[in-house]
Amino acid sequence: SDGRFIAPTGAQVVELGVRNATIHQVDEKVEVDDLGKLAQIYEGILENLLLE
């Protein structure tokens, strides 16, 4: 991830994504259920940030 380039600046880096055994391969794919879970995580983060 690009986080490895940002972290040395001292900025906090959080990397989010789905588990993926085929990442960066031909026919890369993810499970639909995993996308739903990730969407819930993003939604929770945004709610927390906007409520601060």
N, CA, C and O atoms as a DFTB+ gen file, in Angstrom:
208 C
 N C O
     1  1       0.837      -1.184       0.000
     2  2       0.000       0.000       0.000
     3  2       0.873       1.235       0.000
     4  3       2.062       1.177       0.314
     5  1       0.271       2.346      -0.354
     6  2       1.000       3.614      -0.335
     7  2       1.252       4.104       1.082
     8  3       2.012       5.051       1.284
     9  1       0.623       3.471       2.064
    10  2       0.831       3.843       3.457
    11  2       2.289       3.770       3.869
    12  3       2.727       4.522       4.739
    13  1       3.038       2.877       3.259
    14  2       4.462       2.736       3.613
    15  2       5.261       3.979       3.246
    16  3       6.320       4.226       3.823
    17  1       4.766       4.766       2.292
    18  2       5.444       5.998       1.910
    19  2       5.014       7.169       2.787
    20  3       5.770       8.124       2.962
    21  1       3.814       7.099       3.334
    22  2       3.269       8.184       4.146
    23  2       3.698       8.060       5.606
    24  3       3.963       9.069       6.260
    25  1       3.768       6.844       6.117
    26  2       4.078       6.612       7.532
    27  2       5.373       7.286       7.989
    28  3       5.397       7.833       9.091
    29  1       6.450       7.275       7.200
    30  2       7.684       7.924       7.663
    31  2       7.545       9.423       7.915
    32  3       8.408      10.011       8.568
    33  1       6.493      10.051       7.421
    34  2       6.290      11.483       7.658
    35  2       5.772      11.745       9.065
    36  3       5.719      12.890       9.513
    37  1       5.388      10.673       9.760
    38  2       4.841      10.824      11.099
    39  2       3.320      10.839      11.118
    40  3       2.707      10.827      12.185
    41  1       2.714      10.864       9.940
    42  2       1.248      10.835       9.863
    43  2       0.748       9.453      10.270
    44  3       1.404       8.443      10.017
    45  1      -0.406       9.425      10.894
    46  2      -1.011       8.148      11.245
    47  2      -1.640       7.548       9.991
    48  3      -2.334       8.231       9.239
    49  1      -1.386       6.270       9.786
    50  2      -1.887       5.585       8.600
    51  2      -2.736       4.400       9.038
    52  3      -2.320       3.596       9.872
    53  1      -3.917       4.307       8.470
    54  2      -4.783       3.151       8.688
    55  2      -5.084       2.565       7.323
    56  3      -5.532       3.268       6.416
    57  1      -4.836       1.286       7.186
    58  2      -5.084       0.625       5.910
    59  2      -6.280      -0.301       6.067
    60  3      -6.298      -1.162       6.947
    61  1      -7.269      -0.121       5.219
    62  2      -8.476      -0.932       5.272
    63  2      -8.664      -1.648       3.945
    64  3      -8.376      -1.101       2.881
    65  1      -9.139      -2.847       4.025
    66  2      -9.440      -3.596       2.811
    67  2     -10.007      -4.948       3.160
    68  3     -10.058      -5.338       4.327
    69  1     -10.430      -5.654       2.145
    70  2     -10.983      -6.988       2.369
    71  2      -9.880      -8.032       2.253
    72  3      -8.845      -7.803       1.628
    73  1     -10.126      -9.182       2.871
    74  2      -9.187     -10.292       2.715
    75  2      -9.283     -10.766       1.273
    76  3     -10.376     -10.875       0.716
    77  1      -8.144     -11.044       0.679
    78  2      -8.171     -11.342      -0.743
    79  2      -6.982     -12.208      -1.128
    80  3      -5.852     -11.726      -1.195
    81  1      -7.234     -13.475      -1.377
    82  2      -6.162     -14.395      -1.765
    83  2      -5.710     -14.163      -3.205
    84  3      -4.656     -14.656      -3.607
    85  1      -6.492     -13.420      -3.982
    86  2      -6.153     -13.207      -5.393
    87  2      -5.732     -11.770      -5.684
    88  3      -5.784     -11.326      -6.831
    89  1      -5.317     -11.044      -4.651
    90  2      -4.993      -9.630      -4.825
    91  2      -3.896      -9.434      -5.878
    92  3      -2.886     -10.138      -5.885
    93  1      -4.120      -8.476      -6.752
    94  2      -3.191      -8.102      -7.819
    95  2      -2.868      -9.258      -8.754
    96  3      -1.765      -9.326      -9.296
    97  1      -3.806     -10.153      -8.948
    98  2      -3.623     -11.265      -9.878
    99  2      -4.684     -11.179     -10.970
   100  3      -5.662     -10.441     -10.850
   101  1      -4.474     -11.942     -12.029
   102  2      -5.493     -12.039     -13.069
   103  2      -6.763     -12.577     -12.422
   104  3      -6.698     -13.498     -11.608
   105  1      -7.895     -12.025     -12.768
   106  2      -9.193     -12.434     -12.213
   107  2      -9.289     -12.191     -10.712
   108  3      -9.898     -12.981      -9.990
   109  1      -8.691     -11.101     -10.241
   110  2      -8.798     -10.732      -8.823
   111  2     -10.269     -10.633      -8.450
   112  3     -11.078     -10.123      -9.224
   113  1     -10.614     -11.122      -7.261
   114  2     -12.009     -11.067      -6.827
   115  2     -12.089     -10.979      -5.315
   116  3     -11.139     -11.309      -4.604
   117  1     -13.247     -10.526      -4.835
   118  2     -13.528     -10.476      -3.400
   119  2     -14.934     -11.011      -3.176
   120  3     -15.750     -11.050      -4.097
   121  1     -15.205     -11.420      -1.954
   122  2     -16.529     -11.911      -1.595
   123  2     -17.475     -10.728      -1.389
   124  3     -17.091      -9.714      -0.806
   125  1     -18.698     -10.861      -1.863
   126  2     -19.697      -9.801      -1.701
   127  2     -19.927      -9.514      -0.224
   128  3     -20.052      -8.353       0.164
   129  1     -19.987     -10.556       0.610
   130  2     -20.180     -10.358       2.052
   131  2     -19.060      -9.514       2.652
   132  3     -19.304      -8.685       3.529
   133  1     -17.824      -9.729       2.175
   134  2     -16.694      -8.949       2.681
   135  2     -16.836      -7.474       2.311
   136  3     -16.473      -6.600       3.098
   137  1     -17.361      -7.195       1.122
   138  2     -17.577      -5.799       0.727
   139  2     -18.605      -5.134       1.626
   140  3     -18.456      -3.966       1.987
   141  1     -19.648      -5.874       1.988
   142  2     -20.658      -5.330       2.894
   143  2     -20.074      -5.004       4.253
   144  3     -20.377      -3.963       4.837
   145  1     -19.230      -5.904       4.758
   146  2     -18.590      -5.672       6.061
   147  2     -17.675      -4.450       6.001
   148  3     -17.652      -3.636       6.924
   149  1     -16.927      -4.331       4.913
   150  2     -16.025      -3.192       4.762
   151  2     -16.818      -1.887       4.663
   152  3     -16.410      -0.867       5.217
   153  1     -17.939      -1.922       3.963
   154  2     -18.789      -0.732       3.867
   155  2     -19.280      -0.307       5.247
   156  3     -19.352       0.887       5.537
   157  1     -19.616      -1.270       6.098
   158  2     -20.052      -0.950       7.462
   159  2     -18.921      -0.299       8.255
   160  3     -19.151       0.631       9.027
   161  1     -17.714      -0.787       8.060
   162  2     -16.556      -0.201       8.751
   163  2     -16.354       1.244       8.298
   164  3     -16.178       2.139       9.125
   165  1     -16.380       1.470       6.978
   166  2     -16.237       2.835       6.455
   167  2     -17.332       3.744       6.998
   168  3     -17.067       4.881       7.388
   169  1     -18.551       3.244       7.021
   170  2     -19.676       4.036       7.526
   171  2     -19.462       4.416       8.988
   172  3     -19.714       5.556       9.379
   173  1     -18.997       3.463       9.797
   174  2     -18.745       3.745      11.205
   175  2     -17.652       4.779      11.400
   176  3     -17.758       5.649      12.265
   177  1     -16.608       4.683      10.602
   178  2     -15.512       5.656      10.692
   179  2     -16.020       7.050      10.341
   180  3     -15.732       8.017      11.047
   181  1     -16.768       7.151       9.259
   182  2     -17.295       8.458       8.851
   183  2     -18.239       9.033       9.893
   184  3     -18.188      10.229      10.182
   185  1     -19.095       8.200      10.458
   186  2     -20.003       8.684      11.503
   187  2     -19.215       9.234      12.687
   188  3     -19.538      10.298      13.216
   189  1     -18.180       8.506      13.099
   190  2     -17.364       8.960      14.231
   191  2     -16.633      10.255      13.917
   192  3     -16.559      11.144      14.766
   193  1     -16.095      10.372      12.722
   194  2     -15.376      11.590      12.348
   195  2     -16.313      12.788      12.260
   196  3     -15.956      13.892      12.671
   197  1     -17.501      12.573      11.729
   198  2     -18.434      13.681      11.550
   199  2     -19.086      14.111      12.853
   200  3     -19.564      15.240      12.961
   201  1     -19.113      13.229      13.840
   202  2     -19.715      13.568      15.123
   203  2     -18.745      14.294      16.046
   204  3     -19.164      14.868      17.051
   205  1     -17.464      14.277      15.722
   206  2     -16.467      14.939      16.581
   207  2     -16.515      16.430      16.428
   208  3     -15.747      17.142      17.075
